[in-house]
Amino acid sequence: MVIILIFVIALVAWSLHLMQEAVDRKEFSLMLAGFLVASSAAAMLAVYFLMGSYVGFMAHVAQ
């Protein structure tokens, strides 16, 4: 659990770095890359919470 959250935080930090470089260099491709990295971090977090709810539901149903 903690490893996934650390990984998500690292992805967000990397995306912010890419977006800052995009502003400095005025490059659209870096901004797009930063957006895609941030989107993947958000999707990873969403899947993590959805799977946590599903596993909790299945554990409750099994009892």
Backbone as XML, in Angstrom:
<?xml version="1.0"?>
<chain id="A" units="angstrom">
  <residue number="1" name="MET">
    <atom name="N" x="0.823" y="-1.184" z="0.000"/>
    <atom name="CA" x="0.000" y="0.000" z="0.000"/>
    <atom name="C" x="0.870" y="1.252" z="0.000"/>
  </residue>
  <residue number="2" name="VAL">
    <atom name="N" x="1.838" y="1.302" z="0.870"/>
    <atom name="CA" x="2.702" y="2.473" z="0.971"/>
    <atom name="C" x="3.565" y="2.605" z="-0.281"/>
  </residue>
  <residue number="3" name="ILE">
    <atom name="N" x="3.968" y="1.482" z="-0.839"/>
    <atom name="CA" x="4.803" y="1.508" z="-2.040"/>
    <atom name="C" x="4.036" y="2.130" z="-3.202"/>
  </residue>
  <residue number="4" name="ILE">
    <atom name="N" x="2.767" y="1.793" z="-3.331"/>
    <atom name="CA" x="1.953" y="2.353" z="-4.410"/>
    <atom name="C" x="1.794" y="3.861" z="-4.228"/>
  </residue>
  <residue number="5" name="LEU">
    <atom name="N" x="1.558" y="4.307" z="-3.008"/>
    <atom name="CA" x="1.404" y="5.743" z="-2.767"/>
    <atom name="C" x="2.706" y="6.492" z="-3.028"/>
  </residue>
  <residue number="6" name="ILE">
    <atom name="N" x="3.833" y="5.902" z="-2.658"/>
    <atom name="CA" x="5.125" y="6.535" z="-2.952"/>
    <atom name="C" x="5.345" y="6.613" z="-4.461"/>
  </residue>
  <residue number="7" name="PHE">
    <atom name="N" x="4.974" y="5.563" z="-5.168"/>
    <atom name="CA" x="5.113" y="5.547" z="-6.619"/>
    <atom name="C" x="4.237" y="6.612" z="-7.268"/>
  </residue>
  <residue number="8" name="VAL">
    <atom name="N" x="3.009" y="6.774" z="-6.773"/>
    <atom name="CA" x="2.100" y="7.804" z="-7.308"/>
    <atom name="C" x="2.661" y="9.198" z="-7.041"/>
  </residue>
  <residue number="9" name="ILE">
    <atom name="N" x="3.192" y="9.419" z="-5.855"/>
    <atom name="CA" x="3.781" y="10.720" z="-5.532"/>
    <atom name="C" x="4.982" y="10.995" z="-6.433"/>
  </residue>
  <residue number="10" name="ALA">
    <atom name="N" x="5.782" y="9.969" z="-6.697"/>
    <atom name="CA" x="6.926" y="10.134" z="-7.597"/>
    <atom name="C" x="6.466" y="10.462" z="-9.016"/>
  </residue>
  <residue number="11" name="LEU">
    <atom name="N" x="5.387" y="9.825" z="-9.472"/>
    <atom name="CA" x="4.853" y="10.131" z="-10.800"/>
    <atom name="C" x="4.358" y="11.562" z="-10.886"/>
  </residue>
  <residue number="12" name="VAL">
    <atom name="N" x="3.679" y="12.030" z="-9.852"/>
    <atom name="CA" x="3.181" y="13.406" z="-9.845"/>
    <atom name="C" x="4.344" y="14.394" z="-9.836"/>
  </residue>
  <residue number="13" name="ALA">
    <atom name="N" x="5.377" y="14.113" z="-9.060"/>
    <atom name="CA" x="6.549" y="14.993" z="-9.032"/>
    <atom name="C" x="7.224" y="15.027" z="-10.399"/>
  </residue>
  <residue number="14" name="TRP">
    <atom name="N" x="7.322" y="13.880" z="-11.037"/>
    <atom name="CA" x="7.932" y="13.822" z="-12.363"/>
    <atom name="C" x="7.097" y="14.593" z="-13.380"/>
  </residue>
  <residue number="15" name="SER">
    <atom name="N" x="5.776" y="14.468" z="-13.301"/>
    <atom name="CA" x="4.918" y="15.195" z="-14.240"/>
    <atom name="C" x="5.029" y="16.704" z="-14.033"/>
  </residue>
  <residue number="16" name="LEU">
    <atom name="N" x="5.138" y="17.141" z="-12.785"/>
    <atom name="CA" x="5.320" y="18.568" z="-12.534"/>
    <atom name="C" x="6.659" y="19.054" z="-13.085"/>
  </residue>
  <residue number="17" name="HIS">
    <atom name="N" x="7.687" y="18.225" z="-12.952"/>
    <atom name="CA" x="8.993" y="18.577" z="-13.509"/>
    <atom name="C" x="8.914" y="18.695" z="-15.034"/>
  </residue>
  <residue number="18" name="LEU">
    <atom name="N" x="8.242" y="17.744" z="-15.673"/>
    <atom name="CA" x="8.097" y="17.793" z="-17.125"/>
    <atom name="C" x="7.330" y="19.030" z="-17.563"/>
  </residue>
  <residue number="19" name="MET">
    <atom name="N" x="6.280" y="19.367" z="-16.830"/>
    <atom name="CA" x="5.489" y="20.541" z="-17.200"/>
    <atom name="C" x="6.271" y="21.833" z="-16.989"/>
  </residue>
  <residue number="20" name="GLN">
    <atom name="N" x="7.093" y="21.882" z="-15.954"/>
    <atom name="CA" x="7.926" y="23.069" z="-15.745"/>
    <atom name="C" x="8.949" y="23.214" z="-16.872"/>
  </residue>
  <residue number="21" name="GLU">
    <atom name="N" x="9.539" y="22.096" z="-17.282"/>
    <atom name="CA" x="10.464" y="22.131" z="-18.415"/>
    <atom name="C" x="9.747" y="22.563" z="-19.697"/>
  </residue>
  <residue number="22" name="ALA">
    <atom name="N" x="8.496" y="22.140" z="-19.854"/>
    <atom name="CA" x="7.727" y="22.528" z="-21.040"/>
    <atom name="C" x="7.492" y="24.030" z="-21.065"/>
  </residue>
  <residue number="23" name="VAL">
    <atom name="N" x="7.211" y="24.619" z="-19.925"/>
    <atom name="CA" x="7.001" y="26.065" z="-19.862"/>
    <atom name="C" x="8.313" y="26.797" z="-20.142"/>
  </residue>
  <residue number="24" name="ASP">
    <atom name="N" x="9.404" y="26.304" z="-19.582"/>
    <atom name="CA" x="10.697" y="26.954" z="-19.783"/>
    <atom name="C" x="11.148" y="26.898" z="-21.244"/>
  </residue>
  <residue number="25" name="ARG">
    <atom name="N" x="10.959" y="25.745" z="-21.863"/>
    <atom name="CA" x="11.423" y="25.562" z="-23.242"/>
    <atom name="C" x="10.361" y="25.896" z="-24.285"/>
  </residue>
  <residue number="26" name="LYS">
    <atom name="N" x="9.119" y="26.125" z="-23.830"/>
    <atom name="CA" x="7.991" y="26.393" z="-24.732"/>
    <atom name="C" x="7.782" y="25.236" z="-25.719"/>
  </residue>
  <residue number="27" name="GLU">
    <atom name="N" x="7.736" y="24.024" z="-25.165"/>
    <atom name="CA" x="7.535" y="22.819" z="-25.973"/>
    <atom name="C" x="6.221" y="22.155" z="-25.577"/>
  </residue>
  <residue number="28" name="PHE">
    <atom name="N" x="5.412" y="21.904" z="-26.596"/>
    <atom name="CA" x="4.120" y="21.266" z="-26.347"/>
    <atom name="C" x="4.284" y="19.794" z="-25.990"/>
  </residue>
  <residue number="29" name="SER">
    <atom name="N" x="5.268" y="19.135" z="-26.576"/>
    <atom name="CA" x="5.423" y="17.690" z="-26.361"/>
    <atom name="C" x="5.738" y="17.369" z="-24.902"/>
  </residue>
  <residue number="30" name="LEU">
    <atom name="N" x="6.529" y="18.212" z="-24.244"/>
    <atom name="CA" x="6.814" y="17.975" z="-22.829"/>
    <atom name="C" x="5.576" y="18.202" z="-21.967"/>
  </residue>
  <residue number="31" name="MET">
    <atom name="N" x="4.763" y="19.187" z="-22.341"/>
    <atom name="CA" x="3.518" y="19.423" z="-21.600"/>
    <atom name="C" x="2.584" y="18.227" z="-21.753"/>
  </residue>
  <residue number="32" name="LEU">
    <atom name="N" x="2.511" y="17.692" z="-22.966"/>
    <atom name="CA" x="1.689" y="16.508" z="-23.200"/>
    <atom name="C" x="2.211" y="15.314" z="-22.411"/>
  </residue>
  <residue number="33" name="ALA">
    <atom name="N" x="3.510" y="15.148" z="-22.373"/>
    <atom name="CA" x="4.105" y="14.049" z="-21.608"/>
    <atom name="C" x="3.805" y="14.205" z="-20.120"/>
  </residue>
  <residue number="34" name="GLY">
    <atom name="N" x="3.918" y="15.418" z="-19.604"/>
    <atom name="CA" x="3.587" y="15.659" z="-18.196"/>
    <atom name="C" x="2.141" y="15.365" z="-17.891"/>
  </residue>
  <residue number="35" name="PHE">
    <atom name="N" x="1.251" y="15.751" z="-18.808"/>
    <atom name="CA" x="-0.173" y="15.468" z="-18.619"/>
    <atom name="C" x="-0.442" y="13.967" z="-18.625"/>
  </residue>
  <residue number="36" name="LEU">
    <atom name="N" x="0.218" y="13.250" z="-19.516"/>
    <atom name="CA" x="0.014" y="11.799" z="-19.585"/>
    <atom name="C" x="0.543" y="11.099" z="-18.341"/>
  </residue>
  <residue number="37" name="VAL">
    <atom name="N" x="1.664" y="11.555" z="-17.819"/>
    <atom name="CA" x="2.203" y="10.962" z="-16.594"/>
    <atom name="C" x="1.272" y="11.247" z="-15.420"/>
  </residue>
  <residue number="38" name="ALA">
    <atom name="N" x="0.755" y="12.484" z="-15.330"/>
    <atom name="CA" x="-0.183" y="12.819" z="-14.255"/>
    <atom name="C" x="-1.473" y="12.014" z="-14.387"/>
  </residue>
  <residue number="39" name="SER">
    <atom name="N" x="-1.937" y="11.815" z="-15.604"/>
    <atom name="CA" x="-3.142" y="11.014" z="-15.826"/>
    <atom name="C" x="-2.932" y="9.563" z="-15.412"/>
  </residue>
  <residue number="40" name="SER">
    <atom name="N" x="-1.761" y="9.028" z="-15.701"/>
    <atom name="CA" x="-1.486" y="7.643" z="-15.307"/>
    <atom name="C" x="-1.410" y="7.514" z="-13.785"/>
  </residue>
  <residue number="41" name="ALA">
    <atom name="N" x="-0.882" y="8.540" z="-13.116"/>
    <atom name="CA" x="-0.847" y="8.508" z="-11.652"/>
    <atom name="C" x="-2.266" y="8.542" z="-11.083"/>
  </residue>
  <residue number="42" name="ALA">
    <atom name="N" x="-3.123" y="9.370" z="-11.660"/>
    <atom name="CA" x="-4.509" y="9.443" z="-11.190"/>
    <atom name="C" x="-5.242" y="8.129" z="-11.451"/>
  </residue>
  <residue number="43" name="ALA">
    <atom name="N" x="-5.013" y="7.534" z="-12.605"/>
    <atom name="CA" x="-5.658" y="6.260" z="-12.926"/>
    <atom name="C" x="-5.166" y="5.152" z="-12.004"/>
  </residue>
  <residue number="44" name="MET">
    <atom name="N" x="-3.886" y="5.165" z="-11.692"/>
    <atom name="CA" x="-3.332" y="4.151" z="-10.786"/>
    <atom name="C" x="-3.951" y="4.278" z="-9.395"/>
  </residue>
  <residue number="45" name="LEU">
    <atom name="N" x="-4.126" y="5.506" z="-8.931"/>
    <atom name="CA" x="-4.750" y="5.730" z="-7.635"/>
    <atom name="C" x="-6.218" y="5.304" z="-7.644"/>
  </residue>
  <residue number="46" name="ALA">
    <atom name="N" x="-6.925" y="5.587" z="-8.736"/>
    <atom name="CA" x="-8.326" y="5.189" z="-8.848"/>
    <atom name="C" x="-8.475" y="3.672" z="-8.833"/>
  </residue>
  <residue number="47" name="VAL">
    <atom name="N" x="-7.624" y="2.984" z="-9.579"/>
    <atom name="CA" x="-7.673" y="1.521" z="-9.603"/>
    <atom name="C" x="-7.341" y="0.957" z="-8.229"/>
  </residue>
  <residue number="48" name="TYR">
    <atom name="N" x="-6.395" y="1.576" z="-7.544"/>
    <atom name="CA" x="-6.032" y="1.125" z="-6.201"/>
    <atom name="C" x="-7.235" y="1.191" z="-5.259"/>
  </residue>
  <residue number="49" name="PHE">
    <atom name="N" x="-7.965" y="2.314" z="-5.275"/>
    <atom name="CA" x="-9.122" y="2.443" z="-4.399"/>
    <atom name="C" x="-10.279" y="1.536" z="-4.824"/>
  </residue>
  <residue number="50" name="LEU">
    <atom name="N" x="-10.476" y="1.382" z="-6.132"/>
    <atom name="CA" x="-11.531" y="0.481" z="-6.604"/>
    <atom name="C" x="-11.244" y="-0.961" z="-6.221"/>
  </residue>
  <residue number="51" name="MET">
    <atom name="N" x="-10.010" y="-1.393" z="-6.384"/>
    <atom name="CA" x="-9.659" y="-2.768" z="-6.025"/>
    <atom name="C" x="-9.731" y="-2.979" z="-4.520"/>
  </residue>
  <residue number="52" name="GLY">
    <atom name="N" x="-9.380" y="-1.960" z="-3.737"/>
    <atom name="CA" x="-9.503" y="-2.073" z="-2.288"/>
    <atom name="C" x="-10.953" y="-2.262" z="-1.866"/>
  </residue>
  <residue number="53" name="SER">
    <atom name="N" x="-11.850" y="-1.521" z="-2.504"/>
    <atom name="CA" x="-13.273" y="-1.672" z="-2.197"/>
    <atom name="C" x="-13.783" y="-3.043" z="-2.632"/>
  </residue>
  <residue number="54" name="TYR">
    <atom name="N" x="-13.327" y="-3.499" z="-3.805"/>
    <atom name="CA" x="-13.763" y="-4.790" z="-4.309"/>
    <atom name="C" x="-13.272" y="-5.925" z="-3.419"/>
  </residue>
  <residue number="55" name="VAL">
    <atom name="N" x="-12.029" y="-5.883" z="-2.998"/>
    <atom name="CA" x="-11.478" y="-6.930" z="-2.143"/>
    <atom name="C" x="-12.202" y="-6.935" z="-0.803"/>
  </residue>
  <residue number="56" name="GLY">
    <atom name="N" x="-12.509" y="-5.747" z="-0.266"/>
    <atom name="CA" x="-13.272" y="-5.673" z="0.971"/>
    <atom name="C" x="-14.662" y="-6.255" z="0.807"/>
  </residue>
  <residue number="57" name="PHE">
    <atom name="N" x="-15.301" y="-5.970" z="-0.333"/>
    <atom name="CA" x="-16.637" y="-6.521" z="-0.604"/>
    <atom name="C" x="-16.590" y="-8.030" z="-0.727"/>
  </residue>
  <residue number="58" name="MET">
    <atom name="N" x="-15.605" y="-8.563" z="-1.432"/>
    <atom name="CA" x="-15.496" y="-10.005" z="-1.602"/>
    <atom name="C" x="-15.190" y="-10.708" z="-0.288"/>
  </residue>
  <residue number="59" name="ALA">
    <atom name="N" x="-14.403" y="-10.070" z="0.569"/>
    <atom name="CA" x="-14.122" y="-10.660" z="1.876"/>
    <atom name="C" x="-15.383" y="-10.698" z="2.726"/>
  </residue>
  <residue number="60" name="HIS">
    <atom name="N" x="-16.209" y="-9.677" z="2.590"/>
    <atom name="CA" x="-17.471" y="-9.633" z="3.342"/>
    <atom name="C" x="-18.449" y="-10.685" z="2.818"/>
  </residue>
  <residue number="61" name="VAL">
    <atom name="N" x="-18.505" y="-10.863" z="1.521"/>
    <atom name="CA" x="-19.416" y="-11.845" z="0.898"/>
    <atom name="C" x="-18.961" y="-13.264" z="1.255"/>
  </residue>
  <residue number="62" name="ALA">
    <atom name="N" x="-17.669" y="-13.508" z="1.333"/>
    <atom name="CA" x="-17.151" y="-14.845" z="1.628"/>
    <atom name="C" x="-17.529" y="-15.307" z="3.021"/>
  </residue>
  <residue number="63" name="GLN">
    <atom name="N" x="-17.741" y="-14.369" z="3.919"/>
    <atom name="CA" x="-18.107" y="-14.747" z="5.290"/>
    <atom name="C" x="-19.551" y="-15.065" z="5.303"/>
  </residue>
</chain>
